[in-house]
Amino acid sequence: MDKKHRSKQQIGVLGGTFDPVHQGHLGLARETLEKFGLDRVLFMPAFRSPHKPRTPPAPPAHRLEMLRLALQNDPALEVSTIEIQKETLSYTIDTLNFIKLQFPECELSLILGRDNLTDLDSWKDSRKIMECCHVLVGSRPGVEASSVEEAVLGLFGGDSPYTPGEPENGALEFRHRTTERRLVIHQITPRDISSSIIRDRIAGGKPVGNLLPPEVEIYIMGNHLYQA
């Protein structure tokens, strides 16, 4: 269904520490938005992630500003300060519930990279996450369909809430047993980038090439972030 004739706004949510935001994050967001016809993607920087208990190297104000610079020319990609403003551990279920209150008529999709899928069942209230929103997982081409299906059906020690659907255009689709919410594994352009690699390169005085948006690289150097 095209955007004009949909009753609900389609909002994607992409969480992370974004320390710093890089081309891998942007590519995942843009490809997912286009492929699934989302109206917008909210980048949700965590104040502190429960999966990364250490305090992020860059303070929240810097991480927010880098995101704003990276997204300033793309109106469909937005920064949300929900988790930063709470100044506490950031849990995805709390954020999704808050967005639902803000936009009661929206349909939510949680955007993940393939590496987040295997421990999704360990997240706080993960069953509720799967009930309340679609899960769109960007995966590199060439990943075996059997291994992906094993990962999805093996959630919660084999008590997965999902059943297999029909593969379509190279994507693997699963449906939630009770809510019919989708979990889709789709192929994205592979980008071997991580924030930790970028921080290490900057600390070592090495060039970061095209791993970062130019505005973000200028901001990092101007504010002496991540430098040894």
PyRosetta script that sets phi, psi and omega in degrees:
from pyrosetta import init, pose_from_sequence

init()
pose = pose_from_sequence("MDKKHRSKQQIGVLGGTFDPVHQGHLGLARETLEKFGLDRVLFMPAFRSPHKPRTPPAPPAHRLEMLRLALQNDPALEVSTIEIQKETLSYTIDTLNFIKLQFPECELSLILGRDNLTDLDSWKDSRKIMECCHVLVGSRPGVEASSVEEAVLGLFGGDSPYTPGEPENGALEFRHRTTERRLVIHQITPRDISSSIIRDRIAGGKPVGNLLPPEVEIYIMGNHLYQA")
pose.set_psi(1, 136.6)
pose.set_omega(1, -179.0)
pose.set_phi(2, -78.9)
pose.set_psi(2, 166.7)
pose.set_omega(2, -172.6)
pose.set_phi(3, -61.6)
pose.set_psi(3, -34.0)
pose.set_omega(3, -176.3)
pose.set_phi(4, -63.9)
pose.set_psi(4, -31.6)
pose.set_omega(4, -172.5)
pose.set_phi(5, -103.9)
pose.set_psi(5, 9.9)
pose.set_omega(5, 177.4)
pose.set_phi(6, -88.9)
pose.set_psi(6, 141.0)
pose.set_omega(6, -179.0)
pose.set_phi(7, -81.2)
pose.set_psi(7, -27.2)
pose.set_omega(7, -175.9)
pose.set_phi(8, -114.8)
pose.set_psi(8, 140.5)
pose.set_omega(8, 174.8)
pose.set_phi(9, -71.7)
pose.set_psi(9, 137.0)
pose.set_omega(9, -179.0)
pose.set_phi(10, -98.6)
pose.set_psi(10, 113.1)
pose.set_omega(10, -177.3)
pose.set_phi(11, -116.6)
pose.set_psi(11, 126.6)
pose.set_omega(11, 173.9)
pose.set_phi(12, -95.9)
pose.set_psi(12, 145.2)
pose.set_omega(12, 179.8)
pose.set_phi(13, -123.3)
pose.set_psi(13, 121.4)
pose.set_omega(13, 179.1)
pose.set_phi(14, -120.3)
pose.set_psi(14, 110.0)
pose.set_omega(14, -177.7)
pose.set_phi(15, -98.9)
pose.set_psi(15, 164.6)
pose.set_omega(15, 178.1)
pose.set_phi(16, 161.4)
pose.set_psi(16, 174.4)
pose.set_omega(16, 174.9)
pose.set_phi(17, -84.3)
pose.set_psi(17, -24.6)
pose.set_omega(17, 179.2)
pose.set_phi(18, 49.7)
pose.set_psi(18, 61.9)
pose.set_omega(18, -171.3)
pose.set_phi(19, -127.2)
pose.set_psi(19, 67.0)
pose.set_omega(19, 4.9)
pose.set_phi(20, -98.8)
pose.set_psi(20, 168.6)
pose.set_omega(20, 170.9)
pose.set_phi(21, -65.5)
pose.set_psi(21, 139.7)
pose.set_omega(21, -177.7)
pose.set_phi(22, -137.5)
pose.set_psi(22, -179.9)
pose.set_omega(22, -174.5)
pose.set_phi(23, -64.3)
pose.set_psi(23, -25.3)
pose.set_omega(23, 176.4)
pose.set_phi(24, -64.9)
pose.set_psi(24, -44.7)
pose.set_omega(24, 176.7)
pose.set_phi(25, -60.6)
pose.set_psi(25, -45.9)
pose.set_omega(25, -176.6)
pose.set_phi(26, -66.4)
pose.set_psi(26, -40.4)
pose.set_omega(26, 179.3)
pose.set_phi(27, -63.8)
pose.set_psi(27, -43.5)
pose.set_omega(27, 178.6)
pose.set_phi(28, -60.5)
pose.set_psi(28, -44.9)
pose.set_omega(28, -178.6)
pose.set_phi(29, -65.2)
pose.set_psi(29, -47.7)
pose.set_omega(29, -176.0)
pose.set_phi(30, -66.6)
pose.set_psi(30, -43.0)
pose.set_omega(30, -178.9)
pose.set_phi(31, -67.1)
pose.set_psi(31, -38.0)
pose.set_omega(31, 179.6)
pose.set_phi(32, -68.9)
pose.set_psi(32, -43.4)
pose.set_omega(32, 178.9)
pose.set_phi(33, -57.0)
pose.set_psi(33, -46.4)
pose.set_omega(33, -176.8)
pose.set_phi(34, -70.0)
pose.set_psi(34, -44.3)
pose.set_omega(34, -174.0)
pose.set_phi(35, -66.5)
pose.set_psi(35, -35.1)
pose.set_omega(35, -175.2)
pose.set_phi(36, -107.7)
pose.set_psi(36, 9.5)
pose.set_omega(36, 175.7)
pose.set_phi(37, 61.3)
pose.set_psi(37, 35.7)
pose.set_omega(37, 179.0)
pose.set_phi(38, -70.7)
pose.set_psi(38, 151.6)
pose.set_omega(38, 177.4)
pose.set_phi(39, -79.8)
pose.set_psi(39, -34.1)
pose.set_omega(39, 177.2)
pose.set_phi(40, -162.9)
pose.set_psi(40, 162.1)
pose.set_omega(40, 175.1)
pose.set_phi(41, -122.3)
pose.set_psi(41, 127.1)
pose.set_omega(41, 176.4)
pose.set_phi(42, -94.7)
pose.set_psi(42, 119.2)
pose.set_omega(42, 171.8)
pose.set_phi(43, -83.6)
pose.set_psi(43, 124.1)
pose.set_omega(43, -170.5)
pose.set_phi(44, -117.7)
pose.set_psi(44, 84.9)
pose.set_omega(44, 179.9)
pose.set_phi(45, -68.2)
pose.set_psi(45, 132.8)
pose.set_omega(45, 179.9)
pose.set_phi(46, -80.2)
pose.set_psi(46, 142.4)
pose.set_omega(46, 170.1)
pose.set_phi(47, -65.4)
pose.set_psi(47, -50.6)
pose.set_omega(47, 171.0)
pose.set_phi(48, -151.1)
pose.set_psi(48, 131.0)
pose.set_omega(48, -176.2)
pose.set_phi(49, -87.2)
pose.set_psi(49, 137.0)
pose.set_omega(49, 175.8)
pose.set_phi(50, -65.5)
pose.set_psi(50, -19.6)
pose.set_omega(50, 179.6)
pose.set_phi(51, -86.6)
pose.set_psi(51, -13.9)
pose.set_omega(51, 177.6)
pose.set_phi(52, -131.2)
pose.set_psi(52, 80.4)
pose.set_omega(52, -169.9)
pose.set_phi(53, -62.1)
pose.set_psi(53, -21.0)
pose.set_omega(53, 178.6)
pose.set_phi(54, -71.6)
pose.set_psi(54, 150.0)
pose.set_omega(54, 176.5)
pose.set_phi(55, -63.1)
pose.set_psi(55, 130.9)
pose.set_omega(55, 179.7)
pose.set_phi(56, -56.6)
pose.set_psi(56, 142.6)
pose.set_omega(56, -179.1)
pose.set_phi(57, -55.8)
pose.set_psi(57, -40.2)
pose.set_omega(57, -179.4)
pose.set_phi(58, -99.7)
pose.set_psi(58, 135.0)
pose.set_omega(58, 178.8)
pose.set_phi(59, -61.1)
pose.set_psi(59, 158.5)
pose.set_omega(59, -177.7)
pose.set_phi(60, -53.6)
pose.set_psi(60, -40.7)
pose.set_omega(60, -176.9)
pose.set_phi(61, -61.5)
pose.set_psi(61, -39.5)
pose.set_omega(61, 178.7)
pose.set_phi(62, -69.1)
pose.set_psi(62, -43.1)
pose.set_omega(62, -178.9)
pose.set_phi(63, -64.5)
pose.set_psi(63, -37.9)
pose.set_omega(63, 176.3)
pose.set_phi(64, -64.3)
pose.set_psi(64, -44.6)
pose.set_omega(64, -177.9)
pose.set_phi(65, -65.4)
pose.set_psi(65, -39.4)
pose.set_omega(65, 177.1)
pose.set_phi(66, -62.1)
pose.set_psi(66, -39.2)
pose.set_omega(66, 177.0)
pose.set_phi(67, -64.6)
pose.set_psi(67, -44.1)
pose.set_omega(67, -179.9)
pose.set_phi(68, -60.3)
pose.set_psi(68, -41.8)
pose.set_omega(68, 178.5)
pose.set_phi(69, -64.3)
pose.set_psi(69, -42.0)
pose.set_omega(69, -177.1)
pose.set_phi(70, -67.3)
pose.set_psi(70, -31.2)
pose.set_omega(70, -172.9)
pose.set_phi(71, -103.2)
pose.set_psi(71, 0.8)
pose.set_omega(71, -168.8)
pose.set_phi(72, -62.0)
pose.set_psi(72, -25.1)
pose.set_omega(72, -178.3)
pose.set_phi(73, -104.5)
pose.set_psi(73, 14.0)
pose.set_omega(73, -177.8)
pose.set_phi(74, -129.7)
pose.set_psi(74, 89.9)
pose.set_omega(74, -172.5)
pose.set_phi(75, -61.3)
pose.set_psi(75, -20.6)
pose.set_omega(75, -180.0)
pose.set_phi(76, -80.3)
pose.set_psi(76, -12.9)
pose.set_omega(76, 177.9)
pose.set_phi(77, -107.2)
pose.set_psi(77, 125.3)
pose.set_omega(77, -174.4)
pose.set_phi(78, -128.1)
pose.set_psi(78, 154.8)
pose.set_omega(78, 174.1)
pose.set_phi(79, -98.5)
pose.set_psi(79, 134.6)
pose.set_omega(79, 173.7)
pose.set_phi(80, -114.0)
pose.set_psi(80, 137.8)
pose.set_omega(80, -178.2)
pose.set_phi(81, -103.0)
pose.set_psi(81, 13.7)
pose.set_omega(81, -175.8)
pose.set_phi(82, -52.3)
pose.set_psi(82, -51.5)
pose.set_omega(82, -174.2)
pose.set_phi(83, -76.0)
pose.set_psi(83, -36.8)
pose.set_omega(83, 178.8)
pose.set_phi(84, -61.6)
pose.set_psi(84, -43.3)
pose.set_omega(84, -175.8)
pose.set_phi(85, -66.5)
pose.set_psi(85, -26.0)
pose.set_omega(85, -179.2)
pose.set_phi(86, -72.7)
pose.set_psi(86, -23.0)
pose.set_omega(86, 177.3)
pose.set_phi(87, 52.9)
pose.set_psi(87, 42.8)
pose.set_omega(87, 177.1)
pose.set_phi(88, -149.6)
pose.set_psi(88, -179.3)
pose.set_omega(88, 176.5)
pose.set_phi(89, -54.7)
pose.set_psi(89, 138.9)
pose.set_omega(89, -176.3)
pose.set_phi(90, -101.6)
pose.set_psi(90, 119.2)
pose.set_omega(90, 177.9)
pose.set_phi(91, -112.7)
pose.set_psi(91, 131.3)
pose.set_omega(91, -174.3)
pose.set_phi(92, -58.8)
pose.set_psi(92, -41.1)
pose.set_omega(92, -177.0)
pose.set_phi(93, -61.9)
pose.set_psi(93, -38.8)
pose.set_omega(93, 179.3)
pose.set_phi(94, -65.6)
pose.set_psi(94, -40.4)
pose.set_omega(94, 179.7)
pose.set_phi(95, -65.0)
pose.set_psi(95, -45.2)
pose.set_omega(95, 179.8)
pose.set_phi(96, -62.0)
pose.set_psi(96, -41.3)
pose.set_omega(96, 178.5)
pose.set_phi(97, -62.7)
pose.set_psi(97, -38.4)
pose.set_omega(97, 179.4)
pose.set_phi(98, -66.4)
pose.set_psi(98, -42.0)
pose.set_omega(98, 179.4)
pose.set_phi(99, -64.0)
pose.set_psi(99, -39.0)
pose.set_omega(99, 179.1)
pose.set_phi(100, -61.5)
pose.set_psi(100, -35.7)
pose.set_omega(100, 177.1)
pose.set_phi(101, -69.6)
pose.set_psi(101, -38.6)
pose.set_omega(101, 179.1)
pose.set_phi(102, -68.2)
pose.set_psi(102, -40.8)
pose.set_omega(102, -176.2)
pose.set_phi(103, -127.5)
pose.set_psi(103, 74.9)
pose.set_omega(103, -173.7)
pose.set_phi(104, -61.5)
pose.set_psi(104, -23.2)
pose.set_omega(104, -177.8)
pose.set_phi(105, -94.5)
pose.set_psi(105, 6.7)
pose.set_omega(105, -175.8)
pose.set_phi(106, -89.3)
pose.set_psi(106, 161.7)
pose.set_omega(106, 171.6)
pose.set_phi(107, -114.2)
pose.set_psi(107, 124.7)
pose.set_omega(107, -172.3)
pose.set_phi(108, -98.5)
pose.set_psi(108, 142.4)
pose.set_omega(108, 172.4)
pose.set_phi(109, -127.8)
pose.set_psi(109, 125.4)
pose.set_omega(109, 175.6)
pose.set_phi(110, -87.0)
pose.set_psi(110, 124.7)
pose.set_omega(110, -177.4)
pose.set_phi(111, -99.7)
pose.set_psi(111, 125.9)
pose.set_omega(111, -177.8)
pose.set_phi(112, -131.5)
pose.set_psi(112, 157.4)
pose.set_omega(112, 165.0)
pose.set_phi(113, -88.3)
pose.set_psi(113, 159.2)
pose.set_omega(113, -176.2)
pose.set_phi(114, -56.3)
pose.set_psi(114, -33.3)
pose.set_omega(114, -176.6)
pose.set_phi(115, -69.4)
pose.set_psi(115, -16.9)
pose.set_omega(115, 178.1)
pose.set_phi(116, -83.4)
pose.set_psi(116, -14.8)
pose.set_omega(116, -172.3)
pose.set_phi(117, -67.2)
pose.set_psi(117, -40.7)
pose.set_omega(117, -171.3)
pose.set_phi(118, -66.7)
pose.set_psi(118, -27.3)
pose.set_omega(118, 179.5)
pose.set_phi(119, -109.2)
pose.set_psi(119, 15.9)
pose.set_omega(119, -179.3)
pose.set_phi(120, -58.9)
pose.set_psi(120, -33.7)
pose.set_omega(120, -178.2)
pose.set_phi(121, -72.7)
pose.set_psi(121, -6.6)
pose.set_omega(121, 177.6)
pose.set_phi(122, -94.7)
pose.set_psi(122, -6.3)
pose.set_omega(122, -179.6)
pose.set_phi(123, -70.0)
pose.set_psi(123, 154.7)
pose.set_omega(123, 177.7)
pose.set_phi(124, -58.0)
pose.set_psi(124, 129.2)
pose.set_omega(124, 178.6)
pose.set_phi(125, 50.2)
pose.set_psi(125, 41.7)
pose.set_omega(125, -175.2)
pose.set_phi(126, -61.4)
pose.set_psi(126, -33.1)
pose.set_omega(126, 178.2)
pose.set_phi(127, -64.2)
pose.set_psi(127, -35.5)
pose.set_omega(127, 178.8)
pose.set_phi(128, -70.3)
pose.set_psi(128, -35.3)
pose.set_omega(128, 175.9)
pose.set_phi(129, -58.5)
pose.set_psi(129, -47.5)
pose.set_omega(129, -177.2)
pose.set_phi(130, -67.6)
pose.set_psi(130, -27.2)
pose.set_omega(130, 178.2)
pose.set_phi(131, -76.3)
pose.set_psi(131, -34.6)
pose.set_omega(131, -169.4)
pose.set_phi(132, -93.7)
pose.set_psi(132, -14.8)
pose.set_omega(132, -177.4)
pose.set_phi(133, -147.6)
pose.set_psi(133, 161.7)
pose.set_omega(133, 171.5)
pose.set_phi(134, -74.5)
pose.set_psi(134, 153.6)
pose.set_omega(134, 176.5)
pose.set_phi(135, -121.5)
pose.set_psi(135, 117.5)
pose.set_omega(135, -177.1)
pose.set_phi(136, -112.1)
pose.set_psi(136, 114.0)
pose.set_omega(136, -171.1)
pose.set_phi(137, -110.6)
pose.set_psi(137, 116.6)
pose.set_omega(137, 177.5)
pose.set_phi(138, -83.9)
pose.set_psi(138, 125.0)
pose.set_omega(138, -177.1)
pose.set_phi(139, -127.9)
pose.set_psi(139, 147.7)
pose.set_omega(139, 178.2)
pose.set_phi(140, -70.1)
pose.set_psi(140, 149.2)
pose.set_omega(140, 176.8)
pose.set_phi(141, -60.9)
pose.set_psi(141, 150.3)
pose.set_omega(141, 175.5)
pose.set_phi(142, 93.8)
pose.set_psi(142, -4.8)
pose.set_omega(142, 176.7)
pose.set_phi(143, -73.2)
pose.set_psi(143, 130.5)
pose.set_omega(143, -176.9)
pose.set_phi(144, -60.8)
pose.set_psi(144, 129.7)
pose.set_omega(144, 178.3)
pose.set_phi(145, -58.9)
pose.set_psi(145, -36.5)
pose.set_omega(145, -178.1)
pose.set_phi(146, -64.2)
pose.set_psi(146, -37.6)
pose.set_omega(146, -179.4)
pose.set_phi(147, -71.0)
pose.set_psi(147, -35.2)
pose.set_omega(147, 177.5)
pose.set_phi(148, -66.9)
pose.set_psi(148, -46.1)
pose.set_omega(148, 179.9)
pose.set_phi(149, -61.6)
pose.set_psi(149, -39.4)
pose.set_omega(149, 177.9)
pose.set_phi(150, -61.3)
pose.set_psi(150, -41.0)
pose.set_omega(150, -179.7)
pose.set_phi(151, -65.1)
pose.set_psi(151, -42.9)
pose.set_omega(151, -177.3)
pose.set_phi(152, -72.2)
pose.set_psi(152, -47.1)
pose.set_omega(152, -178.1)
pose.set_phi(153, -74.8)
pose.set_psi(153, -15.9)
pose.set_omega(153, 178.9)
pose.set_phi(154, -90.0)
pose.set_psi(154, -0.7)
pose.set_omega(154, 177.7)
pose.set_phi(155, -57.8)
pose.set_psi(155, 146.7)
pose.set_omega(155, -179.6)
pose.set_phi(156, 56.5)
pose.set_psi(156, 41.5)
pose.set_omega(156, 177.2)
pose.set_phi(157, 63.0)
pose.set_psi(157, 29.8)
pose.set_omega(157, 179.3)
pose.set_phi(158, 97.6)
pose.set_psi(158, -5.0)
pose.set_omega(158, 177.5)
pose.set_phi(159, -96.2)
pose.set_psi(159, 49.8)
pose.set_omega(159, -175.8)
pose.set_phi(160, -68.1)
pose.set_psi(160, 141.8)
pose.set_omega(160, 176.3)
pose.set_phi(161, -79.2)
pose.set_psi(161, -0.1)
pose.set_omega(161, -173.6)
pose.set_phi(162, -105.0)
pose.set_psi(162, 148.8)
pose.set_omega(162, 170.8)
pose.set_phi(163, -120.1)
pose.set_psi(163, 148.3)
pose.set_omega(163, -177.6)
pose.set_phi(164, -66.6)
pose.set_psi(164, 142.2)
pose.set_omega(164, 172.5)
pose.set_phi(165, -110.1)
pose.set_psi(165, -164.5)
pose.set_omega(165, -179.1)
pose.set_phi(166, -88.3)
pose.set_psi(166, 131.5)
pose.set_omega(166, 174.7)
pose.set_phi(167, -63.4)
pose.set_psi(167, 143.3)
pose.set_omega(167, -178.9)
pose.set_phi(168, -146.0)
pose.set_psi(168, 126.3)
pose.set_omega(168, 178.8)
pose.set_phi(169, 50.7)
pose.set_psi(169, 42.1)
pose.set_omega(169, 178.2)
pose.set_phi(170, 80.5)
pose.set_psi(170, -1.7)
pose.set_omega(170, 179.1)
pose.set_phi(171, -99.4)
pose.set_psi(171, 147.3)
pose.set_omega(171, 175.4)
pose.set_phi(172, -105.0)
pose.set_psi(172, 127.2)
pose.set_omega(172, -176.8)
pose.set_phi(173, -116.0)
pose.set_psi(173, 140.0)
pose.set_omega(173, 175.8)
pose.set_phi(174, -127.8)
pose.set_psi(174, 152.8)
pose.set_omega(174, -179.9)
pose.set_phi(175, -121.0)
pose.set_psi(175, 138.5)
pose.set_omega(175, 176.6)
pose.set_phi(176, -69.0)
pose.set_psi(176, 134.9)
pose.set_omega(176, -172.9)
pose.set_phi(177, -61.0)
pose.set_psi(177, -35.6)
pose.set_omega(177, -174.1)
pose.set_phi(178, -105.5)
pose.set_psi(178, -32.3)
pose.set_omega(178, -175.2)
pose.set_phi(179, -106.3)
pose.set_psi(179, -9.0)
pose.set_omega(179, -178.0)
pose.set_phi(180, 66.6)
pose.set_psi(180, 9.7)
pose.set_omega(180, 174.4)
pose.set_phi(181, -62.1)
pose.set_psi(181, 147.3)
pose.set_omega(181, -176.4)
pose.set_phi(182, -94.5)
pose.set_psi(182, 146.4)
pose.set_omega(182, 162.1)
pose.set_phi(183, -120.1)
pose.set_psi(183, 117.6)
pose.set_omega(183, -175.5)
pose.set_phi(184, -120.9)
pose.set_psi(184, 129.1)
pose.set_omega(184, 172.0)
pose.set_phi(185, -99.9)
pose.set_psi(185, 114.7)
pose.set_omega(185, -177.6)
pose.set_phi(186, -124.7)
pose.set_psi(186, 154.6)
pose.set_omega(186, -176.7)
pose.set_phi(187, -84.6)
pose.set_psi(187, 133.8)
pose.set_omega(187, 175.0)
pose.set_phi(188, -123.0)
pose.set_psi(188, 163.7)
pose.set_omega(188, 177.5)
pose.set_phi(189, -61.7)
pose.set_psi(189, 124.1)
pose.set_omega(189, -178.0)
pose.set_phi(190, -67.3)
pose.set_psi(190, 132.7)
pose.set_omega(190, 176.9)
pose.set_phi(191, -137.3)
pose.set_psi(191, 110.0)
pose.set_omega(191, -178.9)
pose.set_phi(192, -85.2)
pose.set_psi(192, 78.0)
pose.set_omega(192, -177.8)
pose.set_phi(193, -132.8)
pose.set_psi(193, 139.7)
pose.set_omega(193, 169.6)
pose.set_phi(194, -140.4)
pose.set_psi(194, 153.5)
pose.set_omega(194, 179.4)
pose.set_phi(195, -62.1)
pose.set_psi(195, -36.0)
pose.set_omega(195, -178.3)
pose.set_phi(196, -66.5)
pose.set_psi(196, -38.2)
pose.set_omega(196, 177.1)
pose.set_phi(197, -62.8)
pose.set_psi(197, -43.1)
pose.set_omega(197, 180.0)
pose.set_phi(198, -63.4)
pose.set_psi(198, -44.2)
pose.set_omega(198, 179.4)
pose.set_phi(199, -61.9)
pose.set_psi(199, -40.5)
pose.set_omega(199, 179.7)
pose.set_phi(200, -64.1)
pose.set_psi(200, -41.1)
pose.set_omega(200, -179.5)
pose.set_phi(201, -65.4)
pose.set_psi(201, -42.2)
pose.set_omega(201, 179.8)
pose.set_phi(202, -65.5)
pose.set_psi(202, -43.1)
pose.set_omega(202, 179.8)
pose.set_phi(203, -62.1)
pose.set_psi(203, -32.2)
pose.set_omega(203, -179.7)
pose.set_phi(204, -89.0)
pose.set_psi(204, 4.8)
pose.set_omega(204, 178.9)
pose.set_phi(205, 72.2)
pose.set_psi(205, 20.9)
pose.set_omega(205, -179.0)
pose.set_phi(206, -95.1)
pose.set_psi(206, 151.4)
pose.set_omega(206, 178.6)
pose.set_phi(207, -69.3)
pose.set_psi(207, 149.4)
pose.set_omega(207, 179.2)
pose.set_phi(208, -101.0)
pose.set_psi(208, 2.0)
pose.set_omega(208, 175.7)
pose.set_phi(209, 56.9)
pose.set_psi(209, -132.5)
pose.set_omega(209, -177.8)
pose.set_phi(210, -103.6)
pose.set_psi(210, 27.0)
pose.set_omega(210, -179.3)
pose.set_phi(211, -73.7)
pose.set_psi(211, -23.9)
pose.set_omega(211, -176.3)
pose.set_phi(212, -119.0)
pose.set_psi(212, 150.4)
pose.set_omega(212, 167.1)
pose.set_phi(213, -60.5)
pose.set_psi(213, 140.8)
pose.set_omega(213, -176.6)
pose.set_phi(214, -54.1)
pose.set_psi(214, -39.3)
pose.set_omega(214, -178.6)
pose.set_phi(215, -63.2)
pose.set_psi(215, -35.5)
pose.set_omega(215, -179.4)
pose.set_phi(216, -71.1)
pose.set_psi(216, -40.9)
pose.set_omega(216, 177.9)
pose.set_phi(217, -62.4)
pose.set_psi(217, -42.5)
pose.set_omega(217, 178.5)
pose.set_phi(218, -61.7)
pose.set_psi(218, -41.4)
pose.set_omega(218, -179.9)
pose.set_phi(219, -64.0)
pose.set_psi(219, -43.4)
pose.set_omega(219, -179.6)
pose.set_phi(220, -60.5)
pose.set_psi(220, -47.5)
pose.set_omega(220, -178.0)
pose.set_phi(221, -67.6)
pose.set_psi(221, -39.8)
pose.set_omega(221, -179.2)
pose.set_phi(222, -66.7)
pose.set_psi(222, -27.8)
pose.set_omega(222, -179.3)
pose.set_phi(223, -106.2)
pose.set_psi(223, 9.2)
pose.set_omega(223, 176.1)
pose.set_phi(224, 53.7)
pose.set_psi(224, 42.4)
pose.set_omega(224, 178.2)
pose.set_phi(225, -82.3)
pose.set_psi(225, 145.0)
pose.set_omega(225, 174.1)
pose.set_phi(226, 65.8)
pose.set_psi(226, 6.0)
pose.set_omega(226, -176.3)
pose.set_phi(227, -86.8)
pose.set_psi(227, 140.8)
pose.set_omega(227, -175.6)
pose.set_phi(228, -65.4)
pose.dump_pdb("model.pdb")
